[in-house]
Amino acid sequence: MPEKDIKNIGFTEVFELNKNSKAKVVVNVGGAGSSKSHSIAQLIVYKLFNEQNKVFGVLRKTFPALRMTAMGLILDLMKEYGVYKEENHNKTANTYRQGSNIIWFLSLDEEEKIRSTNFSYIWVEEANEITWNEFITLKLRLRVPVKPGDINQMFLSLNPSDSFNFIAQKLCGMGSVGDNN
């Protein structure tokens, strides 16, 4: 999907903020309808079709929740944009390949599943469901070799949560897109 084919998609302001962020961890906090999940899903699709040799991890605490949210959103956007190819979607392995890129749809209900993986980009939907240890494990997985000037990134999306959550205590303010209500 070259950029010329997606000019009329209508990227959101939140998409642009995420796309332009140079932070290693980008926190998106907002209520229902704030466009945080839609915008990150757009960004994943955009990067999937405009970059090469990238490994994407799209995660949520449990797979049934992932399937109903982030995974479904990404696949639906690809279908809406007319770029989804059934032959690229391995429903058994929960992957989608595009050229030299791959998206892994994973859950964190068994942390061991991700310990031997490396990612270019990670999106954790409803990130307030994960623990600090899971976050650290994921952050350590951002280690696909990059060209000078490029970075591997993690995008967290969550609804506003209590101030005792590790995201609020340790991460907000460091690369945050902000409260997108």
N, C-alpha and C positions, 0 to 999 in steps of 0.2 A: 504494500500500500504506500506508494510514494506520496510525499507530502502534497503534491498537486492534486491527488485524488481525494484528499480529506479537507480541503479548504472550507467547504460548506457544511461541515459537521456541526459546528457551533460549540466549540470548546468553551468551557466555563472559566470564570476568573480563577477559581480554585485549581483547575487544571494548570493554568499558566503559572500560578504561584508554586505549585509542586514541580512543574517542568523546569522552572528557573532556579529552584533551590539548589544550593551547593552543599547543603548540610548532609552529613552521613545518615542521620536519622531525622526524618521529617514527620512531625506529629500533626495530625488533622483532627481537631476536636469540633464537633458540631452536632446539633440536634437532628432529628428526622427531617429529611427534606433539605438539608443544608448543602447538598451536592458533593460532600466529601467522598463517599464511596463511588458515585458515578464519575467524578473527576479523576480519581485514582485509577478506576477501571479504564477510562479513556486514555490515561497516560500509559498504562501497561500495553494497551492495544497499539497506541502510537509508537511506542518504543519497539514493540514486537515487530512492526512492519518497517521501521526506519533505522534500526541499528542492526549490527551483526555480531554473531558469536556471544550472545547474551543468554544467561540462564536466569529465569524468573521463578521465584517461589511465591505462590499465593496461598496464604494460610489462614486458618481460623482454629479455634480450640478443638472443635469436633468436625468430622467430615460432613455429617448431615447438615449442620449449620452452614458450612462452607458452600456446599452444593446449592443451598437455597439463597445464598447471598452473593459473595464475590465471584465465585465460579460461574454461576448463572448470569451474573451481570456482564462479565467479560465475554462469555460466549454469545449472549444476546446482542451486545454491541457489535461484535464481529459480524453477526448475521444482519443486523440493521445496516451496517456499512457495506454489506455485500462482499466481504472478504473471507468469511468462514468457509473452510473446506473440510468436509466430512472425513476425507482421507488423512488429514493432518491431525485429527482428534483421536487419540488412543483412549477410549473410554475405560479400558481395563486398567491401564497404568495411570489414568488421570493426568494425561499430558496433552499438550497441543504444540506441534512443531510448525515453525514458519521459517523456511530457509535454514540458516545456521542457528536459529534461536529455538528455545524450548521454554514452555511454561509448565511447571510442576504444580499441581493442585494438591495441597497436603494439609493434614490436620496435626495438631499438637497433642492429641490425646495420648500419643506414645512418642515421647521426645526422642527416643532412639532412632526414629525414622529419619531424622534430619541430621544426625551427628556426622555422617560421612559425606555430606553434600556441600557444594559450593555454589553461591549465587552471585549474580550481578545486581539483581534487584529483588527485594522482598517486600510484599505487601501483607500486613497482618490486619485483617478486618476484625473489628470489635477487640482491639488490642488490650482493653482493660480486662479481658477474660484470661490473659496469660500471666504467668508469674515473672518475677524479676529474673530467676534462673533461666527460664525459657527465652526471655528477651536476650540475655547475655549469650546463650547458646546460638540463637539466630544471628545476632550481630557478629559473632565469630565466624559465621558461615559466609559473610560478605567478603569473599576472597578470590573471586575470579580475576585473573590478571587483566589490568586495564592499560590503555594507552595514556601517555602523559597528558595531564589535564582532565582526564575522566575520573569518575569515582563510582564505586559501588554504593548503592543506597537502600535504606529501609524506609518504607512508608507505613506509618501507623494510622489507623482511623478508629475513632471511638466517639461515643456519645459523652456528653459531660458527665463526669463521675465524681465520687467523693474525693476529698483532698488527701486521703490516706493511700490512694493508689500510687504505685511506684512511678507511673507516667507523670502524674501531677507533681509528685515530690522531686523526681530526679531528672525528668526530661523536658517538661514544658518550659518554653522560653529558649530552648536550644534547637533551632531549626524548625520551630513551630510555624505552621501555616496559620494557626490561631483558631479562635472560636468562630466558626462559620455559620452561625445561626441566621 
